[in-house]
Amino acid sequence: MLVPPGEVFTIRGTALPTLRWHVGPVIHKEVSVPIEVTLTTEEQCRLSVTPLTPAGNPAPVEGAAQWSVEGTSCTVQPIDAMSAWVISTTTIGDSTVTVGCDADLGAGVVAIADTCLVHVGNPMAAQLGLAAETPVLKPA
């Protein structure tokens, strides 16, 4: 459109559509990443749980933690109500250790659980084991 200088013009039409939107409330979401432990066939590792409330305060649970293993590269041996030894076997590979507790302190059961991925490999040589034999005479 070309408007000569000094002339007045008016544009009439419908208003553009508006978009109204709202976000909220914003909630901080914690992403729990399973821990990973790497062992050799000669090692073991202590795992323990510390139940917490959503605010990060200590929380009681009902009974002892229950441990289980999926895979053949390690076993679990409970130490006390909240910890256990993860003991490698002679099988190389990965296993998943799962621990669970009952968060409901009443008659019901509210299960909470966590997992640990265990990698088991061969140990590296740490020493050569150099040995000396009894000296003997040299050939003539």
N, C-alpha and C positions, 0 to 999 in steps of 0.2 A: 504494500500500500504506500502510495506516495502522497504526502500531505504538503501543500504549498506553505511557505513561511507565513506566519501571522494568522492562519486559519485554525479554528478550534474544532475538534472532533471528539466524539464520545463512543466508547466501545461498550456494548451491552451484551451480556451473555449469562450463562449459568456459572455458578462457582465451581471450582475444582473440587472433586471429592476429597474428603479428609480421612485419614486413617488414625485412629486413636488406639493405642495399645499400652499394656501395663505389664511389667515384669516384677515378680516378687511374691512372697518374700524370698530373699536369697538365702539358701541353706548351704553351709560348707559341707561338702561330701568328702569323707575320708575314703581313700582307695587303699585297701589292704592288699599288699603284694606278698605272696607266700615267700618265706625265707628259703634260701638254698644253702646246703652244706655240702662241701666236697671232702671226702675221706679217701684214704687208701685202705687196702684190705687189712692193714695192721692197726687201724685207728678206731676210736669211738668218740662220741660227742654228747655232752649233756644238753638236753632241751628242757626248758621250763616254761610254764604259763603263769601269767599274772593277770587275772580277770580285772577289767576296768569298766566303769560306767561310761556312757557317752561323753561325759565331761572330763574323763580321764582320771577319775578317782578310783581307789581300790574297791572292788565289789566282791561280796561273798558268793560262793557257788555251793551247790549241794553235792556232797560226796567228793570222791577223788576223780581226777582226770582219767579218761579212758583213752588208751593209746592203741593204734592199729597200724599195720604196714601193708601196703600194696606193692608187691615186687619181691625179689629174692636177694637183693644186694645188701640188705641190712635187717636187723632185728631190733626190737625195743624191749628194754628191761626197766620197769618202773623203779624209781629210787624212793620217792615219797608221794604224797597226794598230788603234788603239782609239778613234778619233774621226772625225767626218765633218761636212761642212757640209750643212744642210738649206736648200735654196734655193727660195724661192717662185717660182711661175710666174705667168703673167697670168690663170690660171684661178682664180676665186673658189670656195671650198669647203673641204672637209676631206679629208685624206689620212692614212693610217696608215703610219708608218715602223717597220719591224721590224729589229732587229739580233740576230744570233745568233753564238755562239761554240761551239767544241768544248771541253768541260770535261775530257774524257778525254785524258791526256797520253800514252796508248799507241796501240796499233794500232786500237782501236775508236773509236766516235764517241758521245759523250754530249752531245747538243745542249742548250744553255741559250739562252733568248731573252728579249727585252723589247721593249716597244712604246712608241711616242710618237704621240699624236694631234696633228696639225698643222692648225690653222685658218688659212685665208688669206682676207683681206678687202682691200677697197680702202683706200688711204691717205687720210687726211683732208688738207684744205688746210692748209698750214703758213704760207703768206704770200699776200698779195693781188697782189703784183707791180705796185704803183702806179708809173706812169711819167708823165713830163711831156714834152709836145711843145715844139717851138720856139715862142716867143711870136710872135704876129702882131698887127697893128694892129686896134683896135676899129672897127666900122662907125661912120660919122659920124652 
